[in-house]
Amino acid sequence: MAVADIGAGTGYFEKRLALAVGTDGHVLALDVEPDMVRYLRERAARDATPNVEARAVDPGDPQLAPASLDRILIVDTWHHIADRPGYAKKLAAALKPG
């Protein structure tokens, strides 16, 4: 299973998501703030969660490959997104069929 956490911040959900998807799964921890991404990478190493990948993304584009995700998590971030309908279309395109 592949999961993206949009606006991952300090990575509160990352270890939990990493355990949920298992060693064969993948967690994308996305944030617009470079310092948060750096911290997420450090935390993933500290938490021994090699299936967590932290990435910096543009505020208007999550930069997700089409049909690449099983789930998307957004917590306390949606209100920061300027073009929510456009962003939602990008997220929908990143979800696998079904």
Contacts in CASP RR format, 6 or more apart in sequence:
PFRMAT RR
TARGET T0000
AUTHOR 0000-0000-0000
METHOD contacts of the structure
MODEL  1
MAVADIGAGTGYFEKRLALAVGTDGHVLALDVEPDMVRYLRERAARDATP
NVEARAVDPGDPQLAPASLDRILIVDTWHHIADRPGYAKKLAAALKPG
1 20 0 8 1.000
1 21 0 8 1.000
1 22 0 8 1.000
1 25 0 8 1.000
1 26 0 8 1.000
1 70 0 8 1.000
1 71 0 8 1.000
2 21 0 8 1.000
2 25 0 8 1.000
2 26 0 8 1.000
2 27 0 8 1.000
2 28 0 8 1.000
2 68 0 8 1.000
2 69 0 8 1.000
2 70 0 8 1.000
2 71 0 8 1.000
3 17 0 8 1.000
3 20 0 8 1.000
3 21 0 8 1.000
3 26 0 8 1.000
3 27 0 8 1.000
3 28 0 8 1.000
3 69 0 8 1.000
3 70 0 8 1.000
3 71 0 8 1.000
3 72 0 8 1.000
3 73 0 8 1.000
4 27 0 8 1.000
4 28 0 8 1.000
4 30 0 8 1.000
4 62 0 8 1.000
4 64 0 8 1.000
4 69 0 8 1.000
4 71 0 8 1.000
4 72 0 8 1.000
4 73 0 8 1.000
4 94 0 8 1.000
5 11 0 8 1.000
5 13 0 8 1.000
5 14 0 8 1.000
5 17 0 8 1.000
5 27 0 8 1.000
5 28 0 8 1.000
5 29 0 8 1.000
5 30 0 8 1.000
5 73 0 8 1.000
5 74 0 8 1.000
5 75 0 8 1.000
6 30 0 8 1.000
6 62 0 8 1.000
6 72 0 8 1.000
6 73 0 8 1.000
6 74 0 8 1.000
6 77 0 8 1.000
6 91 0 8 1.000
7 30 0 8 1.000
7 31 0 8 1.000
7 32 0 8 1.000
7 36 0 8 1.000
7 74 0 8 1.000
7 75 0 8 1.000
7 77 0 8 1.000
8 14 0 8 1.000
8 29 0 8 1.000
8 30 0 8 1.000
8 31 0 8 1.000
8 36 0 8 1.000
8 40 0 8 1.000
8 54 0 8 1.000
9 29 0 8 1.000
9 31 0 8 1.000
9 33 0 8 1.000
9 36 0 8 1.000
9 39 0 8 1.000
9 40 0 8 1.000
10 36 0 8 1.000
10 39 0 8 1.000
10 40 0 8 1.000
10 43 0 8 1.000
11 29 0 8 1.000
11 39 0 8 1.000
11 40 0 8 1.000
11 43 0 8 1.000
13 73 0 8 1.000
13 75 0 8 1.000
14 27 0 8 1.000
14 29 0 8 1.000
14 40 0 8 1.000
14 43 0 8 1.000
14 44 0 8 1.000
14 47 0 8 1.000
14 49 0 8 1.000
14 52 0 8 1.000
15 47 0 8 1.000
15 49 0 8 1.000
15 52 0 8 1.000
17 27 0 8 1.000
17 52 0 8 1.000
17 73 0 8 1.000
18 27 0 8 1.000
18 44 0 8 1.000
18 47 0 8 1.000
18 49 0 8 1.000
18 51 0 8 1.000
18 52 0 8 1.000
21 27 0 8 1.000
21 51 0 8 1.000
22 51 0 8 1.000
23 51 0 8 1.000
25 51 0 8 1.000
26 51 0 8 1.000
26 53 0 8 1.000
27 49 0 8 1.000
27 51 0 8 1.000
27 52 0 8 1.000
27 53 0 8 1.000
28 53 0 8 1.000
28 55 0 8 1.000
28 64 0 8 1.000
28 69 0 8 1.000
29 37 0 8 1.000
29 40 0 8 1.000
29 44 0 8 1.000
29 52 0 8 1.000
29 53 0 8 1.000
29 54 0 8 1.000
29 55 0 8 1.000
30 54 0 8 1.000
30 55 0 8 1.000
30 56 0 8 1.000
30 57 0 8 1.000
30 62 0 8 1.000
30 63 0 8 1.000
31 37 0 8 1.000
31 40 0 8 1.000
31 54 0 8 1.000
31 55 0 8 1.000
31 56 0 8 1.000
31 57 0 8 1.000
32 56 0 8 1.000
32 57 0 8 1.000
32 58 0 8 1.000
32 59 0 8 1.000
33 56 0 8 1.000
34 56 0 8 1.000
37 54 0 8 1.000
37 55 0 8 1.000
37 56 0 8 1.000
38 54 0 8 1.000
40 52 0 8 1.000
40 54 0 8 1.000
41 54 0 8 1.000
44 50 0 8 1.000
44 52 0 8 1.000
44 53 0 8 1.000
44 54 0 8 1.000
55 63 0 8 1.000
57 63 0 8 1.000
59 80 0 8 1.000
59 81 0 8 1.000
59 82 0 8 1.000
60 81 0 8 1.000
60 82 0 8 1.000
60 83 0 8 1.000
60 87 0 8 1.000
61 87 0 8 1.000
61 90 0 8 1.000
62 87 0 8 1.000
62 90 0 8 1.000
62 91 0 8 1.000
62 94 0 8 1.000
64 90 0 8 1.000
64 91 0 8 1.000
64 93 0 8 1.000
64 94 0 8 1.000
65 94 0 8 1.000
66 93 0 8 1.000
66 94 0 8 1.000
67 93 0 8 1.000
67 94 0 8 1.000
67 95 0 8 1.000
67 96 0 8 1.000
67 97 0 8 1.000
68 94 0 8 1.000
68 96 0 8 1.000
69 94 0 8 1.000
69 95 0 8 1.000
69 96 0 8 1.000
70 95 0 8 1.000
70 96 0 8 1.000
72 91 0 8 1.000
72 94 0 8 1.000
72 95 0 8 1.000
78 84 0 8 1.000
81 87 0 8 1.000
END
